[in-house]
Amino acid sequence: MNDAVRLVSRVQLDPQFPLSKRELREVCAMLLDVLGLEGRTFSLTLVDDREIAGVNATFLGCTGPTNILSFPDSDGEAMMSGMDDEDSLGELMLSVDTLARETFLYGQQPLEHLARLLAHGLLHLAGFDHGEAMFDLTDGAVDMILLQYGTNDIGE
């Protein structure tokens, strides 16, 4: 088992979800490496739209669900999971409902959109803000994931 990610699933995964939990851990570890964050850890919680909408309202004051939320870990103690790890980047919360909906709306393969959301979230944990550098790193990471996993039938 890969120790780079603490995976918590609070939802029953739809059979159309692009990866098994083992594969999801592997993709997360690869994203850390590709993004230059090897040796770092993070927590990933899979939730539904209802739960992420509640967290979005509580912590960001925004209404409704979103695809992914990032909670950087600046002091070694993660806010949501209680993880205590000096190498922790923080926590990501991903709505599998929004992932499925956006995959359809954007006409992307599920694996591609999942990799994009995870890379985007990880870059926020690493301190990046939206901009050209972040978007270029995200695109490069997605390309690497698709090269590695795109030939398997994951997410198709």
N, C-alpha and C positions, 0 to 999 in steps of 0.2 A: 504494500500500500504506500502511496506517495504521501509524505508528511508535509508537503508544501502548502496544502490546502486543507482546512477543516471544513468538511462539507456537511451541511445540515439541510435536510429536506423536510419541509413542513407541508408538503403536498404529495398526493399520489401522482407520480409521473405518468403522463399520457404516453401511450406507446409511440406516438409521433415525436416525442422529445428526441432530439438528435443523438444523444449519447447515453450510455449506461453510466452509473456512478463511477465505475472504474475508469472508463474512457474520459469522463468529465475531469476527473483528477489528473489524468495524463495531459489533457489539453491545457489545464490550468498550469501545470508544471512547465510545459513547453512555452506557454505564453510568458511566464516569469523569465525563462531563459532568453527568449527572443527579445524581450523588452529590456534586457540588461538588469533584471531584478533577481538573478539566481541567488540562492541562499536566503531569500526572504519568504515569509509565510503570509497567509491571509485566511479569512473565514468567508465562505460563500454559503448563503442561505437561500434556498429555493422556496418561493412562496407563491400564492395566488394573487390576483388583482386586489381582492378585498384587503388582504394584509398589507401589501405594499402601499395601498392608498392611505391606510391608517398611519403607517410610518412616515409617508410623504407629508401628510398633514401635520403630524406631531413634531417632526424634526425640521421640516423645511417650510411649513406653512402653505404648502401647495395642495390644491384640490385634485383628487382623482388618482388613478394608478399611473405608474411610469414603468419603464422597462428595467432600469437598474439604478440602485442608489449606492453611493460610496461613502463610507465613514472612515476617514483616515485615522490611523493610530499614532498620535504624536507623543504619547507618554508611555508606551509599552503595555497599556491596558485597554483592550478593545471595549468600546461603548456598549454594543448590543450583546455580544456573546460571552463577555467576561473572560475571554482568552487573555492570558498573561504571558507574553512572549516578546522579548526584546527585539526579535527579528521581524515582528509582525508589521505589515503595511497597514492593516486595518481590516475592514469588513465590507463585503459586497452583499447586497440583497437583490435577487433577480426574480422578477415575476415571470413564471413560465406561461401564464395566460397571455401577457403582453408580448412575450417572445413569439408565441404561436401566431398571434394576430398580426404583428408587424412582419413576420416572415411571409405571410400571405400577401399583405398589403404592398410590401416592397418587392415582391417577386424574387426573393432570395432563397437559397437553400437554407434549411434550418441551421446546419453547421456553420455556414458563413455568417449568418446574423448572430448566432450565439458567440462565435469567436470575436466578432466586432464589438458586441456589448461587453464581453469580459475584458478585452484589451482596453477598451475605453475606460471601464471602471478601474482597472488596475493602474492605468496611467493617472487617473484622478488620485488614487491612493498614494502614488509616488510623487504627487505634488504638481502635476501638469494641469494647466487650464486649457480651455478650448483655444485652438489656434492651429496654424499650419504644422508646427512641429508635432503636436499631438495627433493630428489627423494623418500625417505621414507615417508615424510610428504605428498607429492603429492599422493602417492599410498594409504595411509591411508584415505585421504580426498575423493578420488575417491570411495573407498570401502564404506564409510559412505553414499555418495550420492546414490550409487547403492542399498544399503540396504534400504534407504528411498524411492527412486523413482523407483528402478528397477522392482518392482512388478507391478507398473502401466504400462500402455503401452506407456509411454513416450519414444520417440526416437526409437521405434521398428517397 
